[in-house]
Amino acid sequence: MFSPHLLLLDAPAHEARISILRDLLFSGRGSPFYELGTFFLPNIAFDIIGLALIFFASPEDAGTSFVVLILILTFSCVAVLNRVVTKQWSLTPLASGLLTYNLVTILGFFSYSFGLALVPWALAIRLRLERRLSSVQFLAGTGLAILLLFCHVFAFGIYAVMSTGFVLVALRQRQ
């Protein structure tokens, strides 16, 4: 909490990348070693959010803010998903706070951690829309899948497998 820099392994690389992207995108100057190419990568969550944050903060503060956002999302997603599934609030999901700061966080995999924090939120939204029109479910599911793909391909994969499980259960119950 009191360190001026994040004590995470990969954090400096992420922070340097948003600094380089800022220079390339907004001032046009950069290094001969970097050039803009395709922006479709399955792990650009921090790049996008970090670029928005860098207008208000230094790259280090943007990284710190993003890690705090990840921890809050990870902590809250379990409580929200539990609420959607059980239809009542409980203190039990608060035990997930013990797992919030873990090895993936320590390694500093920003986009991966962010994607993993969004998966339970996406599942909660999917379950909440269960009684809506199938076109609404499809559009929401597709939008959430694309969002998770841009966070990280593994977050997309986890969501795809879980969503497939929901579809299979629904098909089995209809038989």
NORRA-V818802 format. One record per helix or strand. SS is the DSSP state (a for helix, b for strand). FROM is the first residue (numbers start at 1). TO is the last residue. If there is no record, write none. Layout:
<<SS	FROM	TO> <SS	FROM	TO>>
//
This chain:
<<a	11	27> <a	45	53> <a	59	86> <a	92	99> <a	103	107> <a	110	128> <a	134	151> <a	153	174>>
//
